[in-house]
Every structure is written in C-alpha cells, then in structure tokens.
Amino acid sequence: MLVPEYDLNLPTIITEDEVSGDGAQRFRKELKRIAGRNPFGGQILELRWGVTYHDPMSVDKDTIKYLDFKQHDIQYGERRWFVEIWRSPQFLRRSGRYKILNDPDHVQEFYFCKACETEIKCDAQSLEMLGSVPACPKCGSTRSRTELIRETGTGKLLCDFPTEGCYDYWLRLERANLTYHPPDNEMLKVVRAVWQWEQMPQNKRDAIEQADREVERRQMILQERQQSGRAPQIGSGLITPAHFSAR
C-alpha cells in the first residue's frame, strides 16, 4: 500500500490495520530472527506504526510517541514505520534516564491590592499580555502584592523505573526523498546491515568510518567535476548509511 503524506487541509488517521497486512507481520518475524529476544521474552527489535503508537513508558501516555502535528486537539503521528530497540534495565541505570517521578507540589500566585487588600484576579495569560497586574477593581490602586500558596501534590506515581527495560527509537523506514517506505525485503537488508554494524567492536567501527570519510571526500571531488552536478541514482532511493555501501 502506498501511503501518501498528510493533506493538512483535511488530515485523516490511517490505522496500523489499514497498512500492515502480511508485510508487517512477516517483517516482525524477521526482526526476531535478526536480533532475537530479550531475557523477558520480548523481541529486541520491534516494529511500530508511528501514526497511532503510544509509548507505555512515557509519563504522558496520552501523547503519541512519534507525533507529527496536532490540529483541533487531535494528534497525528508520523505516517512512517519505526523500528525500536530494547534497552536493558542495566543500560537504563547507567544512563540515568529513568527516575521514579511523583506528582510534585504546585505553587500558585495570588495578587492582592496593597491599599485595600482586595484580591485581583489575573491569570498567567492576562499577566503576560498586560505586562503587569491590573488595577484593583475596588479602589483602582495599581499597587499590588503577590502571595505564593503551595498546594501539596497527591503523591501519585507518574513514572516508575522500567524493571524489564524499555524501547528506544532505532530506525525510521523512509526513502532518501523523505517519503514512505513499506516494511519489505529492501528494508530488511538495511536492518540486517545496521544490526551487524552495532555488533562490531568500537575499534572496527572507527576504522570503517575513517575509510568512509576518504570515500566521501573522493565522491565530493567527483561530483564537483561533473558538469550536471548530479550523482547517479541507484536502487529505489532507500536511505543506506555510507558504511554499508558496497566496496
């Protein structure tokens, strides 16, 4: 199925069921073959549909993880497939990304007239527009004082530490011209290459990247010498990192 970009004048939500078919199911099985499962039984690589996916580990679970835009309070996620990678609890502890968050105390500002102690109603938006607290509605004085009142939080647990790990963004399925790419065999080749790259020791990665920089330099010189200024197009336009190019 060819998935078009959003019509911003009349956006619609395309669900995963409408685009997945057998392709997405097969793609997920191949992801399991490529990277396997984590110690808790989940796959290390998972496929997500960006339009509707909500991250269960997010503090704001009502927000779409791969949000593209909002219109009339409706969320529209990216019309792209995403591959996410599992991160272990040990990895998360080292990174310090996740902490137990509780509902904090809230501090509210109240304004009172210094002359007659009448409360002056003024919300944050009005205060920003006016630039100062308005005059007292009772006596007209422009002299006011601010009183901070702290309201104790409920202590509600907002985010717990993920004891079975979590999933991070790893790869967006997209063509070089930034258009939709389906989960197919072509994308699986890229997934395998990226996964193989991530399993390499750092010293081997450094050596390949150094060689890539030399290749890129030669390509830039070649392009400058071409009168058209255009490099030949290869394949379907799929984005492929430089270090996965054939040598």
C-alpha positions in Angstrom: 0.0 0.0 0.0 1.3 3.4 -1.0 0.9 5.8 2.0 0.7 9.5 1.0 1.7 12.4 3.1 -0.9 14.2 5.2 -3.4 16.6 3.5 -3.1 19.4 6.0 -6.4 20.8 5.0 -8.2 17.6 5.7 -5.9 15.2 7.7 -7.0 11.7 8.3 -5.7 8.9 10.6 -4.6 5.7 8.9 -4.5 2.9 11.4 -2.0 0.1 11.5 -4.5 -2.4 10.4 -5.1 -0.4 7.2 -1.4 -0.5 6.1 0.1 -3.6 7.8 -1.3 -6.6 6.0 1.0 -9.6 5.8 4.1 -7.4 5.2 4.3 -6.0 8.7 3.6 -9.4 10.3 6.4 -11.0 8.2 8.7 -8.1 9.0 8.2 -8.6 12.7 9.1 -12.3 12.4 12.3 -11.3 10.5 13.2 -8.8 13.2 13.0 -11.7 15.7 15.3 -13.8 13.5 17.8 -10.9 13.2 18.1 -9.8 16.8 16.4 -12.5 18.9 14.5 -12.0 22.2 15.5 -10.3 25.4 15.6 -12.1 28.8 12.0 -11.2 29.5 10.6 -12.8 26.3 10.1 -9.6 24.2 11.8 -9.0 20.9 14.9 -6.9 20.9 13.8 -5.2 17.7 10.1 -4.2 17.4 8.1 -2.6 14.6 5.8 0.4 15.4 3.3 2.3 13.3 4.0 6.0 14.0 0.5 7.3 13.4 -1.0 5.8 16.5 1.8 4.4 18.7 1.8 5.4 22.4 4.9 4.6 24.5 3.7 2.8 27.6 6.8 4.1 29.5 6.1 7.8 28.8 5.0 10.0 31.6 2.3 11.4 29.3 0.8 8.2 28.0 -1.9 10.2 26.1 0.7 11.7 23.7 1.7 9.8 20.5 5.4 9.0 20.6 6.1 9.9 17.0 3.9 13.0 16.9 3.9 14.8 13.6 1.4 17.6 14.4 -1.8 18.5 16.3 -4.9 20.0 14.8 -8.1 20.9 16.7 -6.7 18.9 19.7 -6.3 15.7 17.5 -2.9 14.1 17.4 -1.5 12.9 14.1 1.6 10.7 14.3 4.1 10.3 11.5 3.0 8.2 8.6 6.0 6.0 8.9 7.1 2.6 10.3 9.7 2.7 13.1 12.0 0.0 14.3 12.7 0.3 18.1 15.4 -1.4 20.0 15.1 -2.9 23.5 17.3 -1.3 26.2 18.1 -3.4 29.3 17.5 -2.2 32.9 21.3 -2.1 33.4 21.6 0.2 30.4 18.9 2.5 31.7 20.5 2.6 35.2 23.9 3.6 33.7 22.3 6.3 31.5 20.3 7.7 34.4 17.4 8.4 32.1 14.6 6.9 34.2 13.9 8.1 37.7 10.8 7.5 39.9 8.7 10.6 39.4 5.9 11.6 41.8 3.3 14.3 41.4 5.1 17.4 42.8 3.7 20.3 44.9 2.1 23.1 42.9 2.7 26.8 43.7 0.0 29.3 42.7 0.3 33.0 42.6 -2.4 35.3 44.1 -2.5 39.0 43.8 -3.8 41.5 46.4 -4.2 45.2 46.4 -1.8 46.9 48.8 -4.3 49.7 49.6 -7.5 47.7 50.4 -6.3 44.0 50.4 -8.9 43.1 47.7 -7.9 40.1 45.6 -7.0 40.9 42.0 -8.0 38.2 39.6 -5.2 37.8 36.9 -4.2 34.5 35.2 -0.8 33.9 33.6 -2.0 34.7 30.1 -3.5 38.0 31.1 -0.4 38.9 33.1 1.8 38.2 30.0 -0.5 40.3 27.8 -0.7 43.3 30.2 2.8 43.2 31.4 1.8 43.8 35.0 -1.0 43.1 37.4 -4.1 45.2 36.6 -5.5 47.9 38.8 -7.6 47.0 41.8 -11.3 46.5 40.8 -12.4 48.0 44.1 -10.3 51.1 44.7 -8.4 51.5 41.4 -5.0 51.3 43.0 -2.2 50.0 40.8 -0.1 49.0 43.8 -0.3 45.2 44.4 1.5 42.4 46.3 2.0 38.8 45.3 1.3 35.9 47.6 2.6 32.4 46.8 0.4 29.5 48.1 1.8 26.0 47.8 -0.6 23.1 47.2 0.7 19.7 48.2 1.0 17.2 45.4 -1.1 14.0 45.6 2.0 11.8 45.6 0.7 9.9 42.6 3.4 7.8 40.9 4.0 9.4 37.5 6.8 7.2 36.2 8.3 4.0 37.7 11.7 2.5 36.7 11.2 0.0 33.9 12.5 -3.2 35.5 12.1 -5.1 32.3 13.8 -2.4 30.2 12.2 -0.2 27.5 12.3 0.5 23.8 14.1 3.4 22.1 13.9 4.7 18.5 16.3 2.9 16.3 15.4 3.2 12.6 12.8 5.1 10.5 11.5 3.3 7.4 11.8 6.1 4.8 13.2 6.7 1.4 16.0 9.1 0.6 13.5 11.6 -0.7 11.8 11.5 2.7 8.7 9.6 1.6 7.0 6.5 3.0 8.8 3.1 2.6 6.9 -0.1 3.4 8.3 -2.9 5.7 9.7 -5.1 2.9 12.7 -7.1 1.9 14.6 -4.0 0.9 14.3 -2.5 4.4 15.2 -5.8 6.0 18.6 -5.6 4.2 19.2 -2.3 5.9 18.1 -3.6 9.3 20.5 -6.5 9.0 23.3 -4.2 8.0 22.6 -1.7 10.8 22.3 -4.6 13.3 25.6 -6.1 12.1 27.2 -2.7 12.5 26.0 -2.3 16.1 27.5 -5.7 17.0 31.0 -4.6 15.8 33.7 -3.7 18.3 34.3 0.1 18.5 37.8 -0.2 17.0 36.4 -1.8 13.9 33.7 0.9 13.6 36.3 3.6 13.8 38.4 2.0 11.1 35.4 1.7 8.8 34.3 5.3 9.4 37.7 6.6 8.7 37.7 4.7 5.3 34.2 6.1 4.7 35.4 9.7 5.1 38.0 9.1 2.4 35.4 7.6 0.1 33.1 10.6 0.7 35.9 13.0 0.0 36.6 11.3 -3.3 32.9 11.4 -4.2 32.7 15.1 -3.5 35.6 15.7 -5.8 34.0 13.6 -8.5 30.7 15.5 -8.1 32.4 18.8 -8.5 33.9 17.6 -11.7 30.6 16.5 -13.2 29.0 19.2 -15.3 25.5 18.2 -14.2 26.3 18.2 -10.6 24.1 15.1 -10.1 25.3 11.7 -8.8 23.8 8.6 -10.4 20.7 7.2 -8.7 20.9 3.6 -7.5 18.0 1.4 -6.4 14.7 2.7 -5.2 16.0 5.7 -3.3 16.2 3.9 0.1 18.4 5.6 2.7 21.5 3.5 3.3 24.3 4.6 5.6 27.7 5.2 3.9 29.5 2.4 5.7 27.0 -0.1 4.3 27.8 0.7 0.7 29.4 -1.9 -1.4 33.1 -1.7 -1.8 
